[in-house]
Amino acid sequence: MSTANLKSRLDTVFAMFIRLRDALPSGAFKCISCGKLLPFEQSDCGHYINRQHMATRFNEKNCNAQCRKCNRFDEGNIQGYRRGLIAKYGEATVLMLEAMKYQINKISDFEYRAMIDYYRKEVKRLKKEKQIK
């Protein structure tokens, strides 16, 4: 399997993990950027630091459940996202993510496979735990 294919598979399973992690027991989620409460099915895995930056692409603190309006149509609602991150993790974490943006991070095929395996197991656990299909 090619590296691009592995990256794509990890993107898919990692995004589901983030969405499930941030799902509320009610089956809803709260958008990190605008704070709206919406059904789980309407969540995206939003990235604070853009996905093109590999050092933060799969960082669990950089990625949070976000509504589709903020993520897809409001350029990520970055100001709202930053406020949400500070509330969730603290300003030091946000500053760390911003500093990591320019780091070079080459992920090996072995690391991709290991992360895919780990997040598949987490998705399975969270789906069962939160009773989400």
C-alpha positions as CSV (number, residue, x, y, z in Angstrom):
1,M,0.0,0.0,0.0
2,S,1.3,3.4,-0.9
3,T,2.2,6.1,1.6
4,A,-0.6,8.3,0.2
5,N,-3.1,5.5,0.6
6,L,-2.0,5.0,4.2
7,K,-2.3,8.7,4.9
8,S,-5.8,8.7,3.5
9,R,-6.8,5.7,5.6
10,L,-5.4,7.3,8.7
11,D,-7.2,10.6,7.9
12,T,-10.5,8.7,7.8
13,V,-10.1,6.7,11.0
14,F,-8.5,9.6,12.9
15,A,-11.4,11.9,11.9
16,M,-13.9,9.4,13.2
17,F,-12.0,9.0,16.4
18,I,-12.0,12.8,17.0
19,R,-15.7,13.1,16.3
20,L,-16.5,10.2,18.6
21,R,-14.2,11.4,21.3
22,D,-15.9,14.8,21.3
23,A,-19.5,13.3,21.1
24,L,-21.7,13.9,24.1
25,P,-23.6,11.1,25.8
26,S,-26.7,12.5,24.2
27,G,-25.3,11.7,20.7
28,A,-24.8,15.4,20.0
29,F,-21.6,17.4,19.9
30,K,-20.6,21.0,20.7
31,C,-18.7,22.8,17.9
32,I,-15.3,24.0,19.1
33,S,-15.6,27.2,17.2
34,C,-19.2,28.5,17.5
35,G,-20.4,26.4,20.5
36,K,-23.5,25.2,18.7
37,L,-25.0,21.9,19.9
38,L,-25.7,19.7,16.9
39,P,-26.3,16.0,16.1
40,F,-23.2,13.8,15.9
41,E,-23.8,13.1,12.2
42,Q,-23.2,16.8,11.4
43,S,-19.8,16.9,13.0
44,D,-16.5,17.3,11.1
45,C,-13.0,16.8,12.4
46,G,-11.8,20.4,12.3
47,H,-8.1,21.2,12.4
48,Y,-6.8,24.4,14.2
49,I,-3.5,24.3,12.3
50,N,-4.3,23.4,8.7
51,R,-3.9,19.7,7.6
52,Q,-1.1,20.6,5.2
53,H,1.2,20.9,8.3
54,M,2.1,17.2,9.0
55,A,3.5,18.0,12.5
56,T,0.0,18.8,13.8
57,R,-2.2,16.9,11.3
58,F,-2.8,14.0,13.6
59,N,-2.3,15.8,16.9
60,E,-5.4,15.1,19.0
61,K,-5.4,18.6,20.6
62,N,-5.1,20.2,17.2
63,C,-8.2,18.4,16.0
64,N,-11.7,18.8,17.5
65,A,-15.3,18.3,16.5
66,Q,-16.5,21.2,14.5
67,C,-19.7,22.0,12.8
68,R,-19.7,21.8,9.0
69,K,-20.6,25.5,8.7
70,C,-17.5,26.6,10.6
71,N,-15.2,24.0,9.1
72,R,-16.2,24.1,5.5
73,F,-17.8,27.5,4.8
74,D,-16.3,29.8,7.4
75,E,-12.6,28.9,6.8
76,G,-12.5,27.0,10.0
77,N,-13.8,30.0,12.1
78,I,-10.2,30.3,13.4
79,Q,-10.9,33.0,16.0
80,G,-13.7,31.0,17.5
81,Y,-11.6,27.8,17.2
82,R,-8.7,29.5,19.1
83,R,-11.1,30.7,21.9
84,G,-12.5,27.1,22.1
85,L,-9.1,25.6,22.3
86,I,-8.0,28.0,25.1
87,A,-11.1,27.1,27.0
88,K,-10.6,23.3,26.5
89,Y,-6.8,23.0,26.8
90,G,-5.4,26.4,28.0
91,E,-3.4,29.0,26.2
92,A,0.0,27.2,26.6
93,T,-1.3,24.3,24.4
94,V,-2.5,26.7,21.7
95,L,0.9,28.4,21.7
96,M,2.6,25.0,21.5
97,L,0.4,24.0,18.5
98,E,1.2,27.3,16.8
99,A,4.9,26.7,17.3
100,M,4.7,23.1,16.0
101,K,3.3,24.3,12.7
102,Y,6.7,24.7,11.1
103,Q,8.3,21.5,12.3
104,I,9.1,18.9,9.7
105,N,7.4,15.6,10.4
106,K,7.9,12.7,8.1
107,I,5.7,9.7,9.0
108,S,6.9,6.3,8.0
109,D,4.7,3.6,6.5
110,F,5.2,1.6,9.8
111,E,4.0,4.6,11.8
112,Y,1.0,5.1,9.6
113,R,0.0,1.4,10.0
114,A,0.5,1.5,13.8
115,M,-1.6,4.7,14.1
116,I,-4.4,3.2,11.8
117,D,-4.5,0.1,14.0
118,Y,-4.6,2.2,17.2
119,Y,-7.3,4.5,16.1
120,R,-9.4,1.7,14.6
121,K,-9.5,0.1,18.1
122,E,-10.3,3.5,19.7
123,V,-13.2,4.0,17.2
124,K,-14.6,0.6,18.0
125,R,-14.3,1.2,21.8
126,L,-15.9,4.7,21.6
127,K,-18.7,3.6,19.3
128,K,-19.6,0.9,21.9
129,E,-19.1,3.2,24.9
130,K,-21.2,6.0,23.5
131,Q,-23.6,3.8,21.6
132,I,-23.1,5.5,18.3
133,K,-23.4,3.6,15.0
